[in-house]
Amino acid sequence: MTAVEPPAEHLEIPRDLHDAMVAHCVRESPRECCGILGGVPPRVSSFHPLRNELASETRYRAHSQDLIEAIVSLRGRGAEMLAIYHSHPRWQAIPSQTDLQDNYYGPLPRIIVSLLNETPDVRIWRLETDSYQELSWRIIEPTDSRADA
């Protein structure tokens, strides 16, 4: 597998794509959901919800065909995967031991959306084998973004 380089700057996520990502998490609850955000660093320009093959409340694995289609779409636009997101329907937006163990994309930012409280909590992390570091990010107003459903 090719090494994935993390964005050099903090992610900029347009409000409409942020809201679509959170809505995907809420819609799939109580199951964990997953997807990717794509674009050209540092700006996210696309949202790609993926099916959770495990259909589990505590784990996820992206549906392989969905992932392939999202990556083909990104490459076709000259964009790249900027972050992977998943939900924690009943846990904080902090990486779990499973998140650390199942980190197949190295330093690529991981967004965790917690649905523990009424207002979803969105946090971004860089995962290592046995640790994690929170990353800065910001919501920006939409410009020329698109959501792939």
C-alpha positions in Angstrom: 0.0 0.0 0.0 1.2 3.5 -0.8 2.1 5.7 2.1 -0.5 8.4 2.7 1.0 11.8 3.6 -0.9 14.0 6.1 -2.0 17.5 5.1 0.7 20.1 5.9 -1.9 22.6 7.4 -5.0 22.2 9.5 -8.1 21.0 7.6 -10.6 23.6 6.3 -14.0 22.0 6.1 -16.9 23.8 4.4 -19.9 24.1 6.7 -22.2 22.2 4.2 -19.8 19.2 4.0 -19.3 19.2 7.8 -23.0 19.2 8.3 -23.5 16.4 5.7 -20.8 14.3 7.5 -22.5 14.8 10.9 -26.0 14.1 9.4 -24.6 10.8 8.0 -23.4 9.8 11.4 -26.8 10.7 13.0 -28.7 8.9 10.3 -26.7 5.6 10.8 -26.9 5.7 14.6 -26.9 3.5 16.7 -24.5 1.8 14.2 -21.0 3.3 13.6 -20.7 4.9 10.2 -17.7 5.8 8.1 -16.6 7.9 5.1 -13.9 10.0 3.7 -13.4 13.7 3.0 -11.4 14.6 -0.1 -9.9 17.7 -1.6 -6.6 19.5 -2.2 -4.8 20.3 1.1 -5.8 21.9 3.3 -9.4 22.5 1.9 -12.0 19.7 1.9 -14.1 19.8 -1.3 -16.0 16.5 -1.2 -17.8 14.2 1.1 -17.9 10.4 0.5 -20.2 8.4 2.8 -19.2 4.7 2.9 -21.2 1.7 4.0 -20.1 0.0 7.2 -19.6 -3.6 6.2 -19.8 -4.7 9.8 -23.1 -2.9 10.5 -21.9 -2.8 14.1 -22.6 -0.4 17.0 -19.0 -0.5 18.1 -16.8 -1.1 15.0 -16.6 -0.2 11.4 -15.0 -1.4 8.2 -15.5 0.6 5.0 -17.3 -1.3 2.2 -14.4 -2.0 -0.2 -16.4 -1.1 -3.4 -17.6 2.2 -1.9 -14.0 3.0 -1.0 -12.7 2.2 -4.5 -15.4 4.3 -6.1 -14.6 7.3 -3.8 -10.8 7.1 -4.5 -11.5 6.8 -8.3 -13.7 9.9 -8.1 -11.1 11.8 -6.1 -8.3 10.9 -8.6 -10.5 11.8 -11.5 -10.7 15.4 -10.1 -7.1 15.6 -9.1 -8.0 15.5 -5.4 -6.9 13.2 -2.6 -8.2 11.7 0.6 -7.7 14.3 3.3 -9.4 12.5 6.2 -11.3 9.4 7.3 -14.3 9.9 9.5 -16.3 7.6 11.7 -18.8 7.9 14.4 -18.9 6.9 18.1 -22.6 6.7 18.7 -22.2 6.0 22.4 -18.7 7.1 23.2 -16.6 10.3 23.3 -14.9 11.7 20.2 -11.6 10.2 21.4 -9.8 7.4 19.6 -10.4 3.9 21.1 -7.9 1.1 21.4 -9.6 -0.5 18.3 -9.1 2.8 16.4 -5.4 2.7 17.1 -5.1 -1.0 16.3 -7.1 -0.7 13.0 -5.2 2.3 11.7 -4.4 1.2 8.2 -3.8 4.7 6.8 -0.9 5.9 9.0 -0.9 9.6 9.7 -4.0 10.5 7.6 -6.2 12.5 9.9 -9.1 10.7 11.6 -12.3 12.5 12.3 -14.4 11.1 15.1 -18.0 12.3 15.5 -19.4 11.5 19.0 -23.2 11.3 19.3 -23.0 10.8 23.1 -24.6 14.2 23.7 -27.5 16.0 22.0 -25.0 18.2 20.0 -22.5 16.0 18.1 -18.9 16.6 19.0 -16.4 16.6 16.1 -12.7 16.2 16.7 -9.7 15.3 14.5 -6.8 13.1 15.4 -3.5 11.8 14.1 -3.2 8.2 15.3 0.0 6.3 16.1 0.3 2.7 17.2 -0.2 3.4 20.8 -1.0 7.1 21.0 -2.9 9.9 19.4 -2.6 13.6 18.9 -5.5 16.1 18.4 -5.2 18.2 15.2 -6.5 21.7 14.6 -9.2 22.3 12.0 -11.8 24.9 11.1 -15.2 25.3 9.5 -15.3 27.6 6.5 -18.2 28.9 4.5 -19.0 26.9 1.4 -17.4 28.0 -1.8 -17.2 25.5 -4.7 -17.7 22.2 -2.8 -19.7 19.1 -3.7 -21.0 16.2 -1.8 -20.8 12.7 -3.4 -23.7 10.6 -2.1 
